């Protein structure tokens, strides 16, 4: 059976990628465990751990069996943060031990889609659609308390992630007309546009070493959505903004790198290529 998904790791120094796993299933959103020895990813509503030298192993997430591609790990590697619709038929963020167990609801409001966690594990950031078709970028403490809206409405805002120092939230928004990259301070000040490209830019991920920001760019004709099975490009810029470079093109899109995908040392990243 021919593969549908190819899970790969790209090395910035060699400018080469290597295949970790291929399969006929649809796999999405790989991200590294803190020790760098495995990837966490999703397929068909379940979450898996993929050792870099083995095959995917399903993680017991209890009742949560409609997980999507918005998931991650706490910095200590002990807790999995997932987005699931099983309980309420709307997206909620839950915490569950990486070893498996019963999910504990984290997000206070629906719909909420997890996207990133600060390096100290104290804060999470997520996309919230708490009113119909009103998108916002939110943060809260990692237990769901002290929710704060950073930017809400007047555009489609999505894909938030923390800078390495935890001071900035990077995200994509079409507030300028076309989807581009923006950042805002964690306290809601200093909104800044960070890309001005001919593409539709999505899912910015600052590297953990504070050097780079990686993101995915669609052709501008794609519009405001982030579909799968498109010719896209993965692009890189300095962490403080500046000239961008295209690392490579691939057949991908939704699922290729929705959540933080850098290796712990910041010299490589994981992604999914589709066929």
Backbone as CSV, one residue per row, in Angstrom:
resi,resn,N_x,N_y,N_z,CA_x,CA_y,CA_z,C_x,C_y,C_z
1,UNK,0.846,-1.197,0.000,0.000,0.000,0.000,0.881,1.246,0.000
2,UNK,0.592,2.172,-0.877,1.416,3.373,-0.991,1.185,4.292,0.198
3,UNK,2.212,5.057,0.581,2.058,5.945,1.749,1.179,7.148,1.458
4,UNK,0.463,7.595,2.479,-0.303,8.844,2.433,0.478,9.960,3.097
5,UNK,1.241,9.580,4.148,1.955,10.565,4.963,3.405,10.146,5.128
6,UNK,4.273,11.130,5.100,5.690,10.914,5.376,6.108,11.852,6.496
7,UNK,6.486,11.290,7.634,6.915,12.075,8.787,8.427,12.231,8.693
8,UNK,8.897,13.464,8.654,10.304,13.728,8.359,10.887,14.747,9.330
9,UNK,12.215,14.764,9.391,12.952,15.743,10.196,13.932,16.457,9.279
10,UNK,13.882,17.781,9.311,14.769,18.614,8.490,15.866,19.200,9.364
11,UNK,17.108,19.077,8.908,18.266,19.584,9.635,18.731,20.903,9.012
12,UNK,18.790,21.951,9.811,19.163,23.265,9.285,20.614,23.335,8.835
13,UNK,21.477,22.561,9.460,22.893,22.628,9.109,23.193,21.912,7.797
14,UNK,22.656,20.718,7.634,22.904,19.968,6.398,21.956,20.373,5.275
15,UNK,20.844,21.044,5.638,19.784,21.403,4.691,19.231,20.153,3.999
16,UNK,19.100,19.096,4.771,18.551,17.838,4.286,17.483,17.341,5.244
17,UNK,16.531,16.565,4.717,15.519,15.942,5.566,15.675,14.430,5.514
18,UNK,15.251,13.780,6.587,15.266,12.318,6.635,13.895,11.824,7.049
19,UNK,13.530,10.687,6.509,12.225,10.106,6.797,12.307,9.320,8.103
20,UNK,11.354,9.586,9.007,11.256,8.849,10.260,10.248,7.720,10.130
21,UNK,9.134,7.997,9.449,8.082,6.993,9.310,7.179,7.380,8.153
22,UNK,6.719,6.386,7.408,5.717,6.593,6.372,4.592,5.581,6.555
23,UNK,3.360,5.991,6.237,2.241,5.074,6.373,1.078,5.486,5.510
24,UNK,0.131,4.560,5.290,-1.043,4.859,4.469,-2.069,5.721,5.189
25,UNK,-1.899,5.900,6.504,-2.827,6.711,7.288,-2.511,8.204,7.123
26,UNK,-3.480,9.025,7.504,-3.258,10.467,7.552,-2.671,10.811,8.917
27,UNK,-1.422,11.252,8.946,-0.748,11.662,10.182,-0.583,13.176,10.165
28,UNK,-0.604,13.795,11.378,-0.553,15.246,11.448,0.275,15.728,12.641
29,UNK,0.795,16.919,12.489,1.325,17.766,13.575,2.337,17.089,14.493
30,UNK,3.487,16.698,13.979,4.504,16.104,14.855,5.221,17.155,15.694
31,UNK,5.460,16.831,16.941,6.318,17.673,17.769,7.141,16.788,18.698
32,UNK,8.294,17.295,19.106,9.283,16.506,19.832,8.960,16.385,21.312
33,UNK,9.311,15.243,21.874,9.376,15.124,23.325,10.588,15.926,23.795
34,UNK,10.598,16.389,25.052,11.702,17.244,25.513,13.086,16.610,25.420
35,UNK,13.165,15.282,25.442,14.478,14.639,25.322,14.886,14.413,23.873
36,UNK,14.032,14.764,22.940,14.365,14.682,21.532,14.379,13.290,20.942
37,UNK,13.887,12.285,21.656,13.972,10.895,21.181,12.697,10.411,20.505
38,UNK,11.631,11.187,20.567,10.363,10.731,20.004,9.544,11.929,19.557
39,UNK,8.520,11.643,18.756,7.577,12.644,18.297,6.184,12.289,18.810
40,UNK,5.379,13.317,19.072,3.967,13.154,19.389,3.183,13.652,18.180
41,UNK,2.187,12.873,17.751,1.401,13.263,16.582,0.032,12.600,16.648
42,UNK,-0.845,12.964,15.732,-2.208,12.447,15.766,-2.568,11.786,14.445
43,UNK,-3.528,10.848,14.550,-4.078,10.187,13.377,-5.448,9.627,13.741
44,UNK,-6.439,9.922,12.925,-7.782,9.368,13.066,-8.339,9.515,14.480
45,UNK,-8.157,10.689,15.061,-8.737,11.013,16.353,-7.945,10.572,17.562
46,UNK,-6.835,9.885,17.369,-6.030,9.407,18.484,-4.657,10.084,18.463
47,UNK,-4.003,10.076,19.624,-2.667,10.647,19.778,-1.651,9.511,19.915
48,UNK,-0.521,9.670,19.269,0.507,8.630,19.244,1.863,9.190,19.657
49,UNK,2.683,8.305,20.199,4.108,8.573,20.425,4.887,7.774,19.399
50,UNK,5.779,8.455,18.686,6.577,7.816,17.654,8.062,7.915,18.015
51,UNK,8.662,6.871,18.605,10.114,6.881,18.812,10.821,7.033,17.461
52,UNK,11.897,7.757,17.428,12.567,8.024,16.155,13.153,6.772,15.520
53,UNK,13.255,5.696,16.291,13.804,4.451,15.767,12.777,3.316,15.776
54,UNK,11.476,3.652,15.805,10.462,2.608,15.910,9.189,3.033,15.190
55,UNK,8.062,2.467,15.608,6.770,2.739,14.988,5.842,3.449,15.966
56,UNK,4.775,4.080,15.470,3.856,4.810,16.359,3.185,3.908,17.391
57,UNK,3.039,4.448,18.591,2.406,3.745,19.698,1.272,4.627,20.222
58,UNK,0.046,4.103,20.244,-1.096,4.903,20.659,-1.001,5.241,22.147
59,UNK,-1.408,6.450,22.510,-1.446,6.898,23.902,-2.890,6.822,24.387
60,UNK,-3.077,6.289,25.568,-4.412,6.190,26.150,-4.873,7.578,26.587
61,UNK,-5.845,8.128,25.883,-6.401,9.439,26.245,-7.827,9.305,26.769
62,UNK,-8.158,8.144,27.319,-9.466,7.949,27.935,-10.599,8.155,26.960
63,UNK,-11.589,8.953,27.376,-12.756,9.186,26.529,-12.450,10.049,25.313
64,UNK,-11.318,10.730,25.313,-10.998,11.691,24.251,-10.460,10.958,23.022
65,UNK,-11.365,10.643,22.108,-10.990,9.883,20.918,-11.349,10.635,19.633
66,UNK,-11.591,11.944,19.786,-11.789,12.819,18.624,-10.774,13.966,18.694
67,UNK,-9.532,13.579,18.942,-8.456,14.572,19.039,-8.100,15.081,17.649
68,UNK,-7.786,16.370,17.580,-7.350,16.924,16.304,-5.848,17.189,16.342
69,UNK,-5.397,18.038,15.424,-3.948,18.261,15.300,-3.420,19.381,16.184
70,UNK,-4.205,19.837,17.153,-3.764,20.898,18.063,-3.442,20.277,19.422
71,UNK,-2.215,19.864,19.591,-1.797,19.158,20.799,-0.341,19.477,21.105
72,UNK,0.093,19.173,22.323,1.473,19.456,22.708,1.817,18.801,24.032
73,UNK,3.039,19.058,24.484,3.543,18.513,25.737,3.971,19.636,26.661
74,UNK,3.825,19.432,27.958,4.428,20.349,28.920,5.943,20.211,28.850
75,UNK,6.699,21.249,29.237,8.163,21.207,29.112,8.835,20.066,29.871
76,UNK,8.190,19.564,30.930,8.781,18.440,31.653,8.487,17.102,30.980
77,UNK,7.696,17.117,29.909,7.408,15.904,29.170,6.452,14.955,29.850
78,UNK,5.811,15.380,30.921,4.955,14.489,31.699,3.484,14.554,31.304
79,UNK,3.055,15.693,30.747,1.633,15.906,30.504,1.372,16.264,29.050
80,UNK,0.390,15.605,28.486,-0.041,15.854,27.125,-1.215,16.826,27.148
81,UNK,-1.145,17.840,26.313,-2.249,18.794,26.148,-2.894,18.527,24.801
82,UNK,-4.190,18.252,24.808,-4.885,17.856,23.597,-6.099,18.743,23.373
83,UNK,-6.563,18.768,22.122,-7.829,19.411,21.778,-8.759,18.322,21.273
84,UNK,-9.918,18.184,21.912,-10.817,17.070,21.607,-12.268,17.548,21.642
85,UNK,-13.133,16.874,20.857,-14.552,17.250,20.766,-15.505,16.179,21.301
86,UNK,-14.971,15.117,21.888,-15.823,13.995,22.277,-16.881,14.391,23.297
87,UNK,-16.493,15.110,24.337,-17.374,15.354,25.476,-18.518,16.321,25.169
88,UNK,-18.228,17.383,24.418,-19.223,18.426,24.195,-19.547,18.660,22.724
89,UNK,-18.900,17.921,21.834,-19.024,18.138,20.392,-18.527,19.519,19.983
90,UNK,-17.738,20.121,20.841,-17.029,21.359,20.538,-15.620,21.241,21.105
91,UNK,-14.704,21.981,20.534,-13.302,21.814,20.886,-13.011,22.314,22.295
92,UNK,-12.404,21.446,23.091,-11.921,21.790,24.430,-10.480,21.334,24.562
93,UNK,-9.751,22.030,25.415,-8.374,21.637,25.717,-8.388,20.806,26.994
94,UNK,-7.679,19.685,26.948,-7.579,18.783,28.094,-6.113,18.476,28.378
95,UNK,-5.858,18.100,29.619,-4.545,17.602,30.037,-4.692,16.137,30.409
96,UNK,-3.743,15.332,29.987,-3.745,13.903,30.297,-2.297,13.452,30.460
97,UNK,-2.000,12.560,31.399,-0.612,12.101,31.545,-0.110,11.478,30.248
98,UNK,1.147,11.701,29.921,1.719,11.112,28.712,1.668,9.590,28.781
99,UNK,1.720,9.053,29.977,1.633,7.607,30.146,0.212,7.087,29.968
100,UNK,-0.758,7.989,29.832,-2.149,7.615,29.634,-2.988,7.859,30.871
101,UNK,-4.277,8.096,30.669,-5.157,8.328,31.806,-6.407,9.076,31.413
102,UNK,-7.096,9.571,32.409,-8.353,10.285,32.202,-8.093,11.759,31.931
103,UNK,-8.620,12.316,30.846,-8.391,13.730,30.541,-9.029,14.650,31.581
104,UNK,-8.327,15.727,31.881,-8.834,16.771,32.769,-9.033,18.032,31.939
105,UNK,-10.248,18.588,31.969,-10.522,19.774,31.160,-9.698,20.956,31.645
106,UNK,-9.114,21.668,30.691,-8.284,22.838,30.979,-8.987,24.118,30.555
107,UNK,-9.466,24.175,29.328,-10.035,25.424,28.818,-11.384,25.717,29.448
108,UNK,-11.581,26.969,29.846,-12.828,27.365,30.495,-13.960,27.551,29.495
109,UNK,-13.602,27.901,28.246,-14.623,28.212,27.252,-14.432,27.355,26.004
110,UNK,-15.510,27.196,25.274,-15.495,26.503,23.980,-15.851,27.527,22.897
111,UNK,-15.329,27.357,21.724,-14.357,26.351,21.310,-12.951,26.914,21.526
112,UNK,-12.044,26.051,21.995,-10.654,26.443,22.255,-9.736,25.394,21.658
113,UNK,-8.714,25.868,20.935,-7.795,24.998,20.216,-6.365,25.277,20.690
114,UNK,-5.774,24.318,21.374,-4.424,24.477,21.915,-3.414,24.729,20.801
115,UNK,-2.407,25.589,21.107,-1.333,25.795,20.137,0.068,25.848,20.733
116,UNK,0.261,26.280,21.951,1.633,26.346,22.451,1.678,26.575,23.947
117,UNK,2.870,26.368,24.510,3.099,26.540,25.934,4.417,27.266,26.135
118,UNK,4.482,28.119,27.148,5.718,28.860,27.424,6.805,27.903,27.916
119,UNK,8.044,28.305,27.755,9.170,27.431,28.087,9.203,27.062,29.555
120,UNK,8.641,27.914,30.421,8.614,27.587,31.848,7.372,26.784,32.237
121,UNK,6.511,26.502,31.268,5.325,25.701,31.518,4.202,26.421,32.229
122,UNK,4.345,27.724,32.450,3.360,28.453,33.252,2.127,28.884,32.458
123,UNK,2.282,29.109,31.157,1.197,29.667,30.343,0.994,28.828,29.088
124,UNK,-0.260,28.758,28.641,-0.560,28.187,27.333,-1.198,29.258,26.460
125,UNK,-1.116,29.066,25.157,-1.772,29.966,24.218,-2.610,29.151,23.257
126,UNK,-3.727,29.712,22.831,-4.661,28.953,22.018,-5.546,29.894,21.215
127,UNK,-6.141,29.332,20.177,-7.144,30.039,19.397,-8.507,29.772,20.027
128,UNK,-9.272,30.815,20.254,-10.610,30.668,20.807,-11.656,31.193,19.844
129,UNK,-12.724,30.421,19.674,-13.891,30.886,18.923,-15.045,30.808,19.912
130,UNK,-15.089,31.759,20.827,-16.037,31.714,21.928,-17.405,32.281,21.553
131,UNK,-17.439,32.965,20.408,-18.688,33.373,19.786,-18.605,32.942,18.328
132,UNK,-19.724,32.685,17.711,-19.730,32.171,16.353,-18.932,33.059,15.402
133,UNK,-17.955,32.436,14.732,-17.135,33.097,13.702,-16.309,34.260,14.230
134,UNK,-16.121,34.358,15.546,-15.274,35.404,16.119,-14.010,34.744,16.660
135,UNK,-12.914,34.925,15.953,-11.651,34.281,16.301,-10.838,35.186,17.221
136,UNK,-10.207,34.587,18.215,-9.353,35.344,19.112,-8.109,34.566,19.492
137,UNK,-7.087,35.302,19.901,-5.864,34.722,20.438,-5.904,34.912,21.946
138,UNK,-5.772,33.816,22.683,-5.903,33.826,24.130,-4.673,33.202,24.782
139,UNK,-4.455,33.576,26.036,-3.520,32.863,26.889,-4.229,32.582,28.217
140,UNK,-3.749,31.577,28.901,-4.190,31.317,30.267,-3.051,30.612,30.980
141,UNK,-3.175,30.507,32.281,-2.227,29.662,32.998,-2.433,28.226,32.545
142,UNK,-1.433,27.391,32.750,-1.467,26.048,32.178,-2.579,25.187,32.753
143,UNK,-3.159,25.599,33.894,-4.306,24.860,34.436,-5.636,25.420,33.942
144,UNK,-5.583,26.425,33.058,-6.786,27.024,32.490,-7.265,28.278,33.192
145,UNK,-6.690,28.614,34.326,-7.120,29.795,35.066,-6.524,31.071,34.461
146,UNK,-7.092,32.203,34.864,-6.571,33.519,34.480,-6.526,33.697,32.961
147,UNK,-7.626,33.335,32.296,-7.676,33.489,30.839,-7.633,34.965,30.462
148,UNK,-6.860,35.267,29.414,-6.723,36.641,28.930,-6.845,36.649,27.411
149,UNK,-7.682,37.529,26.899,-7.820,37.711,25.457,-6.802,38.744,24.992
150,UNK,-5.944,38.354,24.054,-4.937,39.286,23.538,-5.446,40.074,22.340
151,UNK,-6.174,39.393,21.465,-6.746,40.071,20.302,-7.943,39.246,19.845
152,UNK,-9.083,39.906,19.652,-10.325,39.198,19.340,-11.087,39.964,18.269
153,UNK,-11.591,39.240,17.267,-12.496,39.802,16.279,-11.834,40.648,15.210
154,UNK,-12.649,41.114,14.259,-12.257,41.988,13.144,-11.350,41.321,12.125
155,UNK,-11.055,40.024,12.307,-10.223,39.279,11.367,-10.173,37.838,11.841
156,UNK,-9.566,36.986,11.030,-9.309,35.604,11.435,-7.913,35.542,12.036
157,UNK,-7.825,35.254,13.321,-6.556,35.140,14.028,-6.371,33.677,14.428
158,UNK,-5.176,33.135,14.230,-4.991,31.704,14.488,-3.505,31.421,14.699
159,UNK,-3.213,30.165,15.060,-1.852,29.643,15.117,-0.911,30.301,16.098
160,UNK,-1.318,30.647,17.335,-0.393,31.336,18.239,0.690,30.427,18.792
161,UNK,1.847,30.994,19.062,2.958,30.264,19.684,3.839,31.264,20.422
162,UNK,4.483,30.801,21.491,5.338,31.643,22.315,6.725,31.820,21.718
163,UNK,7.290,33.001,21.891,8.717,33.193,21.646,9.495,32.438,22.711
164,UNK,10.776,32.236,22.470,11.600,31.443,23.390,11.633,32.043,24.792
165,UNK,11.607,33.380,24.895,11.662,34.022,26.204,10.284,34.182,26.849
166,UNK,9.237,33.760,26.133,7.882,33.819,26.675,7.243,35.192,26.667
167,UNK,7.912,36.184,26.102,7.407,37.547,26.149,6.468,37.886,24.991
168,UNK,6.588,37.173,23.891,5.793,37.464,22.699,4.939,36.261,22.322
169,UNK,3.775,36.547,21.772,2.938,35.538,21.135,2.939,35.837,19.639
170,UNK,3.458,34.913,18.861,3.400,35.007,17.412,2.107,34.339,16.942
171,UNK,1.499,34.860,15.861,0.287,34.261,15.318,0.114,34.711,13.879
172,UNK,-0.852,34.125,13.190,-1.176,34.587,11.842,-2.557,35.230,11.846
173,UNK,-2.729,36.224,11.006,-3.986,36.973,10.947,-4.148,37.588,9.562
174,UNK,-5.398,37.685,9.116,-5.664,38.375,7.849,-6.200,39.786,8.083
175,UNK,-5.859,40.382,9.215,-6.308,41.731,9.543,-5.813,42.763,8.532
176,UNK,-4.752,42.446,7.785,-4.251,43.362,6.766,-4.861,43.074,5.400
177,UNK,-5.724,42.057,5.305,-6.322,41.656,4.041,-5.894,40.260,3.639
178,UNK,-4.588,39.997,3.663,-4.034,38.675,3.365,-3.442,38.085,4.641
179,UNK,-3.469,36.759,4.757,-2.918,36.122,5.944,-1.420,36.369,6.033
180,UNK,-1.003,37.001,7.146,0.399,37.310,7.383,0.732,37.000,8.845
181,UNK,2.013,37.154,9.190,2.467,36.873,10.548,2.476,38.142,11.384
182,UNK,2.082,37.991,12.646,2.050,39.090,13.606,2.595,38.591,14.938
183,UNK,2.919,39.526,15.796,3.229,39.159,17.166,2.690,40.247,18.099
184,UNK,2.439,39.840,19.348,1.926,40.746,20.360,2.528,40.331,21.689
185,UNK,2.784,41.297,22.538,3.346,40.954,23.851,2.320,40.179,24.680
186,UNK,2.826,39.427,25.603,1.969,38.576,26.433,0.946,39.379,27.227
187,UNK,1.228,40.652,27.471,0.268,41.500,28.189,-0.673,42.241,27.240
188,UNK,-0.614,41.928,25.942,-1.530,42.524,24.981,-1.059,43.820,24.360
189,UNK,0.175,44.242,24.647,0.711,45.484,24.072,1.516,45.187,22.807
190,UNK,1.810,46.270,22.071,2.805,46.258,20.988,2.495,45.252,19.877
191,UNK,1.300,45.319,19.324,0.972,44.486,18.173,1.863,44.888,17.002
192,UNK,2.535,43.903,16.388,3.477,44.174,15.304,3.258,43.198,14.160
193,UNK,3.249,43.729,12.949,3.219,42.863,11.769,4.640,42.390,11.483
194,UNK,4.819,41.071,11.258,6.153,40.496,11.130,6.447,39.923,9.749
195,UNK,5.456,39.798,8.886,5.731,39.377,7.507,4.976,40.275,6.550
196,UNK,5.554,40.438,5.386,4.940,41.219,4.315,5.292,40.495,3.024
197,UNK,4.675,39.336,2.854,5.076,38.441,1.775,3.973,38.319,0.730
198,UNK,4.291,37.781,-0.432,3.273,37.562,-1.457,2.437,36.312,-1.192
199,UNK,2.747,35.594,-0.102,2.076,34.336,0.215,1.027,34.530,1.302
200,UNK,0.311,33.445,1.590,-0.584,33.390,2.744,0.159,32.637,3.840
201,UNK,0.569,33.343,4.884,1.485,32.817,5.902,0.715,32.292,7.110
202,UNK,1.084,31.073,7.564,0.397,30.402,8.669,1.390,29.763,9.637
203,UNK,0.940,29.593,10.864,1.578,28.775,11.900,3.049,29.128,12.167
204,UNK,3.323,30.340,12.654,4.706,30.693,12.995,5.153,29.978,14.271
205,UNK,6.363,29.432,14.238,6.914,28.724,15.397,8.323,29.231,15.704
206,UNK,8.474,30.059,16.739,9.809,30.483,17.163,10.619,29.287,17.657
207,UNK,11.902,29.279,17.335,12.756,28.164,17.761,13.079,28.294,19.246
208,UNK,13.300,27.164,19.920,13.548,27.193,21.372,14.862,27.848,21.764
209,UNK,15.795,27.985,20.813,17.061,28.654,21.113,16.997,30.150,20.854
210,UNK,15.840,30.655,20.438,15.655,32.086,20.255,16.262,32.658,18.997
211,UNK,16.624,31.803,18.028,17.300,32.307,16.826,16.368,32.550,15.646
212,UNK,15.350,31.706,15.478,14.575,31.714,14.248,13.077,31.676,14.513
213,UNK,12.321,31.965,13.446,10.900,31.666,13.386,10.663,30.914,12.082
214,UNK,9.966,29.797,12.196,9.635,28.940,11.059,8.133,29.022,10.819
215,UNK,7.703,29.018,9.570,6.276,29.017,9.283,5.998,28.378,7.932
216,UNK,4.716,28.244,7.640,4.247,27.606,6.415,3.534,28.647,5.562
217,UNK,3.833,28.655,4.266,3.222,29.633,3.368,2.477,28.929,2.234
218,UNK,1.215,29.322,2.075,0.398,28.872,0.946,0.507,29.866,-0.208
219,UNK,0.091,29.408,-1.384,-0.120,30.348,-2.473,-1.206,31.345,-2.051
220,UNK,-1.119,32.593,-2.484,-2.108,33.599,-2.051,-3.528,33.273,-2.487
221,UNK,-3.698,32.471,-3.527,-5.029,32.116,-4.016,-5.791,31.232,-3.031
222,UNK,-5.100,30.642,-2.051,-5.759,29.759,-1.091,-6.735,30.543,-0.223
223,UNK,-6.456,31.806,0.047,-7.387,32.650,0.798,-7.218,32.522,2.300
224,UNK,-8.338,32.504,3.030,-8.286,32.601,4.489,-8.194,31.258,5.191
225,UNK,-8.252,30.141,4.474,-8.252,28.828,5.096,-6.850,28.225,5.077
226,UNK,-6.711,27.038,5.687,-5.431,26.341,5.672,-5.655,24.875,5.307
227,UNK,-6.005,24.608,4.037,-6.363,23.259,3.611,-5.156,22.325,3.505
228,UNK,-5.462,21.059,3.415,-4.469,20.015,3.184,-4.274,19.824,1.684
229,UNK,-3.206,19.114,1.331,-2.937,18.705,-0.047,-2.792,19.901,-0.982
230,UNK,-1.861,20.767,-0.596,-1.520,21.948,-1.375,-0.003,22.012,-1.538
231,UNK,0.447,22.671,-2.585,1.864,22.998,-2.675,2.137,24.168,-1.740
232,UNK,2.973,23.939,-0.743,3.294,24.954,0.252,4.802,25.056,0.365
233,UNK,5.244,26.037,1.117,6.676,26.211,1.347,6.903,26.454,2.836
234,UNK,7.994,25.932,3.355,8.387,26.200,4.726,9.454,27.278,4.695
235,UNK,9.238,28.353,5.497,10.071,29.542,5.414,10.647,29.879,6.788
236,UNK,11.732,30.636,6.773,12.492,30.916,7.988,12.909,32.380,8.004
237,UNK,12.851,33.005,9.192,13.354,34.362,9.370,14.034,34.465,10.732
238,UNK,14.852,35.500,10.948,15.411,35.724,12.289,14.298,35.955,13.309
239,UNK,14.572,35.626,14.554,13.559,35.696,15.608,12.989,37.098,15.793
240,UNK,13.745,38.123,15.494,13.266,39.487,15.639,12.690,40.043,14.350
241,UNK,12.521,39.183,13.350,12.001,39.617,12.069,13.116,39.934,11.102
242,UNK,12.770,40.157,9.859,13.778,40.472,8.860,13.574,39.647,7.607
243,UNK,14.637,39.550,6.818,14.548,38.864,5.539,14.241,37.384,5.728
244,UNK,13.292,36.894,4.944,12.881,35.493,5.029,13.508,34.687,3.904
245,UNK,13.722,33.407,4.168,14.191,32.500,3.131,13.251,31.307,3.056
246,UNK,13.087,30.787,1.844,12.312,29.573,1.651,13.248,28.389,1.749
247,UNK,12.978,27.495,2.710,13.824,26.318,2.880,13.541,25.273,1.807
248,UNK,12.256,24.986,1.576,11.871,24.041,0.530,10.363,24.088,0.326
249,UNK,9.918,23.569,-0.809,8.509,23.384,-1.093,8.136,21.925,-0.887
250,UNK,6.853,21.676,-0.623,6.375,20.308,-0.466,4.886,20.276,-0.696
251,UNK,4.332,19.063,-0.804,2.899,18.851,-0.880,2.423,18.624,0.546
252,UNK,1.674,19.588,1.065,1.311,19.512,2.477,0.203,20.495,2.793
253,UNK,0.371,21.220,3.918,-0.625,22.199,4.352,-1.142,21.862,5.721
254,UNK,-2.472,21.781,5.879,-3.070,21.385,7.142,-2.446,20.066,7.615
255,UNK,-1.906,20.070,8.847,-1.282,18.881,9.393,0.222,18.833,9.244
256,UNK,0.781,19.636,8.342,2.233,19.598,8.134,2.995,20.073,9.363
257,UNK,2.542,21.186,9.976,3.236,21.715,11.163,2.340,22.711,11.896
258,UNK,1.169,22.256,12.332,0.225,23.154,13.000,0.697,23.616,14.369
259,UNK,1.459,22.787,15.063,1.898,23.091,16.431,3.424,23.130,16.479
260,UNK,4.013,23.614,17.602,5.478,23.734,17.681,6.181,22.436,17.293
261,UNK,7.102,22.530,16.353,7.699,21.332,15.764,9.221,21.329,15.796
262,UNK,9.829,22.263,16.545,11.287,22.315,16.640,11.827,21.214,17.552
263,UNK,12.999,20.697,17.201,13.742,19.838,18.120,14.215,20.686,19.300
264,UNK,14.464,20.080,20.454,14.840,20.860,21.644,16.059,21.759,21.454
265,UNK,17.008,21.364,20.594,18.216,22.182,20.422,18.046,23.290,19.390
266,UNK,16.911,23.325,18.675,16.653,24.382,17.711,17.393,24.244,16.394
267,UNK,17.992,23.077,16.139,18.753,22.891,14.897,18.028,22.015,13.879
268,UNK,16.880,21.491,14.225,16.094,20.706,13.289,14.622,20.819,13.669
269,UNK,13.760,20.383,12.774,12.327,20.412,13.052,11.651,19.249,12.332
270,UNK,10.473,18.877,12.829,9.693,17.791,12.245,8.548,18.355,11.410
271,UNK,8.120,17.586,10.423,6.997,18.007,9.591,6.417,16.776,8.899
272,UNK,5.231,16.946,8.284,4.603,15.872,7.524,4.451,16.306,6.078
273,UNK,4.869,15.397,5.195,4.674,15.560,3.758,3.554,14.583,3.332
274,UNK,2.716,15.015,2.423,1.615,14.160,1.958,1.821,13.717,0.518
275,UNK,1.124,12.642,0.180,1.207,12.088,-1.173,-0.190,11.980,-1.770
